[in-house]
Amino acid sequence: MAQIRIAVDPGDVLGRQLTDLEQSQLPFAVSQAANRVAYEVRERWKQQAPRVFDRPTPLTVNAAMYRKATKAQPYAEIFIRDEAFKGTPPAKYLLAEVEGGQRRRKGFERLLQSRGILSPTQFAVMGRGAQANQFGNVPAGQITKILSQLGAQRDRYLNQTAVSKKRRRGKKNNRDGEYFVLTKRRGVLRPGVYERIGRGSGVRSIFIFTTTAGYRPRYDIFGMAEDTWKKLMPFYLKRELEKAMQNARPLP
């Protein structure tokens, strides 16, 4: 995702002529003001994310970051976090949310594709029978079990074997679901991943396979950053220049 630079034109600051002393303090004042505005953009993202996205994860709420301006580089850079300790970085999964369009494939979808369960043109979206976690997603633990039972784990030693399957079925009070895949429609059941309910013939859909998984633009972070810059940059620049002047030594 493209980054945003918070900067200012020192040659026309505040629309007035600057003294030599002000000119000497301007680079520092500009860098400080740019950092203040960048901080405000980040905080505004954190406040708006829960209003825009349905139960966003902490990673999404804290996705906006910034690099500070310096006297040598008098601009601050706003960007979306492009790394994550686990899972997909926000810069990847938020791109379609911010700009609209088809979303990227998730990690478990790529694993299903590598196993031949999901075709290259399909996506896996949450089914009606799925029990979402507090963030509105299928729990990671359940996805792990699904991949294991379908033999789609990246590490083959984590996949379920015939022995482990028999052992799981033989346990009393076993609460682990038993999952299966339909690659073609069967009656009212669409292609997808299903969980068998109890010992009977009941099933519920966990994921449904579809050829479309797109988003409408939901949050214009670029427009938000520009709006914040227009409102706050003149104020912060004036304040930081006044502070720098108070602490400055007179020029020889």
C-alpha positions in Angstrom: 0.0 0.0 0.0 1.4 3.4 -0.9 2.6 5.6 1.9 1.7 9.2 2.6 4.2 12.0 3.2 3.3 14.7 5.7 5.3 17.8 4.6 5.1 21.5 4.1 6.6 24.1 1.7 9.1 26.1 3.8 9.3 28.8 1.1 5.7 29.9 1.7 5.2 29.0 5.3 2.2 30.8 6.8 2.2 33.0 3.8 4.5 35.6 5.2 8.2 36.7 4.9 10.5 35.1 7.5 13.4 36.7 9.3 16.9 35.1 9.0 16.5 33.7 12.5 13.1 32.2 11.6 14.7 30.7 8.5 17.4 29.1 10.5 14.8 27.5 12.9 12.4 26.5 10.2 13.8 23.0 9.4 13.5 21.9 13.0 10.0 23.4 13.3 8.9 21.8 10.1 10.1 18.3 11.2 8.4 18.7 14.6 5.1 19.9 13.1 5.1 17.1 10.5 5.6 14.5 13.3 2.7 16.0 15.2 0.4 15.7 12.2 1.6 12.2 11.5 0.8 11.2 15.1 -2.7 12.7 14.7 -3.3 10.7 11.5 -2.3 7.5 13.3 -4.6 8.2 16.2 -7.5 9.1 14.0 -7.1 5.8 12.2 -7.2 4.0 15.6 -10.4 5.8 16.5 -12.1 5.3 13.1 -11.2 1.6 12.5 -13.8 0.2 14.9 -16.4 2.4 13.3 -15.6 1.3 9.7 -14.7 -2.3 10.1 -16.7 -5.0 11.8 -15.0 -6.0 15.1 -11.4 -5.3 13.8 -8.5 -7.2 15.3 -5.9 -5.3 17.3 -3.6 -5.6 14.3 -6.1 -3.8 12.2 -6.7 -1.1 14.8 -3.0 -0.4 15.1 -2.2 -0.8 11.4 -1.4 2.8 10.7 2.2 3.7 11.5 4.6 6.6 10.7 8.3 7.3 10.3 9.4 10.6 11.9 10.6 13.6 10.0 14.1 15.0 10.7 15.9 18.2 9.9 17.5 16.5 6.9 14.3 14.9 5.8 11.5 17.4 6.7 8.6 15.0 6.1 6.9 12.3 8.0 5.7 9.1 6.3 2.4 7.5 7.1 2.1 3.8 6.1 0.2 0.6 6.9 2.1 -2.0 8.8 3.6 -4.4 6.2 4.7 -7.2 8.6 3.1 -9.4 11.2 4.4 -11.9 13.6 1.7 -14.3 12.7 -0.8 -14.2 9.8 -1.1 -11.7 7.0 0.3 -8.2 7.3 -2.4 -5.4 7.3 -0.8 -3.8 4.2 -1.9 -6.8 2.3 -5.4 -7.5 3.6 -6.4 -3.9 4.0 -5.6 -2.9 0.4 -8.9 -4.1 -1.0 -10.8 -2.6 2.0 -9.3 0.8 1.4 -9.1 0.9 -2.4 -11.8 -1.7 -3.2 -11.6 -4.6 -5.5 -10.8 -8.3 -5.2 -9.2 -9.3 -1.9 -6.0 -11.3 -1.7 -6.1 -15.0 -1.0 -5.6 -15.9 2.6 -3.0 -18.4 3.8 -5.4 -21.2 4.4 -6.9 -20.7 0.9 -3.5 -21.1 -0.6 -3.0 -24.3 1.4 -6.4 -25.7 0.2 -5.3 -24.8 -3.4 -2.0 -26.6 -3.1 -4.0 -29.7 -2.0 -6.3 -29.4 -5.0 -9.3 -28.7 -2.8 -9.8 -25.1 -3.9 -9.5 -24.2 -7.5 -7.2 -21.3 -8.6 -10.3 -19.2 -9.3 -12.1 -19.8 -6.0 -12.1 -18.2 -2.6 -13.4 -19.6 0.7 -15.8 -17.3 2.5 -17.4 -18.0 5.9 -20.5 -20.2 5.8 -23.7 -19.7 7.7 -22.9 -22.6 10.1 -19.5 -21.1 11.2 -19.3 -19.8 14.7 -17.3 -16.6 14.4 -14.8 -15.4 17.1 -14.9 -11.9 18.7 -13.4 -10.4 15.5 -16.0 -12.0 13.2 -13.7 -14.6 11.8 -13.5 -18.4 11.9 -11.3 -19.2 14.9 -7.7 -20.0 14.0 -7.8 -23.2 16.0 -10.8 -24.5 14.0 -9.0 -23.6 10.7 -6.0 -25.6 12.0 -8.2 -28.7 12.6 -9.8 -28.3 9.2 -6.5 -28.2 7.4 -5.2 -31.2 9.5 -8.2 -33.4 8.7 -8.1 -32.4 5.0 -4.4 -33.1 4.8 -3.6 -29.6 3.8 -1.2 -28.5 6.5 2.1 -27.0 5.3 3.9 -29.5 7.6 2.7 -32.9 6.6 3.4 -34.3 10.1 0.6 -32.1 11.4 -2.0 -33.7 9.1 -4.4 -36.3 10.5 -3.5 -39.9 9.8 -5.8 -42.9 9.7 -4.6 -43.9 13.2 -5.2 -40.4 14.7 -8.6 -40.2 13.0 -9.6 -43.6 14.6 -8.3 -42.5 18.0 -10.2 -39.2 17.8 -13.4 -40.9 16.9 -13.0 -43.3 19.7 -12.7 -40.7 22.4 -15.6 -40.2 24.7 -17.1 -36.7 24.9 -15.1 -35.8 21.8 -15.9 -32.2 20.9 -13.6 -32.0 17.9 -15.6 -31.5 14.7 -15.3 -33.8 11.7 -14.9 -31.9 8.5 -15.3 -32.8 4.9 -15.2 -31.1 1.5 -17.6 -30.9 -1.4 -16.0 -29.7 -4.6 -19.3 -30.0 -6.5 -22.8 -29.1 -5.5 -24.8 -31.9 -3.8 -28.5 -31.1 -3.5 -28.8 -27.9 -1.5 -25.2 -28.0 -0.4 -22.9 -25.8 -2.3 -19.2 -26.5 -2.8 -17.3 -25.8 0.5 -16.1 -27.2 3.8 -18.7 -28.7 6.1 -18.8 -30.1 9.6 -20.8 -33.2 10.6 -23.0 -32.6 13.6 -23.1 -35.3 16.2 -23.6 -38.9 15.1 -26.4 -38.2 12.7 -26.5 -36.9 9.1 -26.7 -33.2 10.0 -24.0 -30.9 8.6 -23.2 -27.2 8.8 -21.3 -25.0 6.4 -18.0 -23.6 7.7 -16.7 -22.3 4.4 -18.4 -21.8 1.1 -16.3 -21.8 -2.2 -17.1 -18.8 -4.5 -15.4 -17.2 -7.4 -15.8 -13.7 -6.1 -14.6 -12.1 -2.8 -14.4 -8.4 -3.4 -14.8 -5.3 -1.3 -16.2 -1.9 -1.9 -13.9 1.0 -0.7 -14.7 1.4 2.9 -12.2 3.8 4.4 -10.2 6.4 2.4 -7.1 6.6 4.6 -5.4 8.8 2.0 -8.2 11.3 2.0 -8.3 11.2 5.8 -4.6 11.9 6.0 -4.8 14.8 3.6 -7.8 16.3 5.5 -5.9 16.0 8.8 -2.9 17.7 7.2 -4.9 20.6 5.9 -6.5 21.2 9.3 -3.6 20.7 11.6 -0.4 21.5 9.8 -0.7 25.3 9.9 -1.5 25.2 13.6 1.4 22.9 14.5 3.9 24.7 12.3 3.1 28.1 13.8 3.4 26.6 17.3 6.6 24.7 16.7 8.2 27.8 15.0 7.3 30.0 18.0 8.7 27.4 20.4 11.9 27.2 18.4 12.3 31.0 18.3 11.9 31.2 22.1 14.8 28.7 22.6 17.0 29.9 19.7 20.2 31.8 20.1 20.4 35.1 18.2 22.4 34.9 15.0 25.9 36.5 15.1 
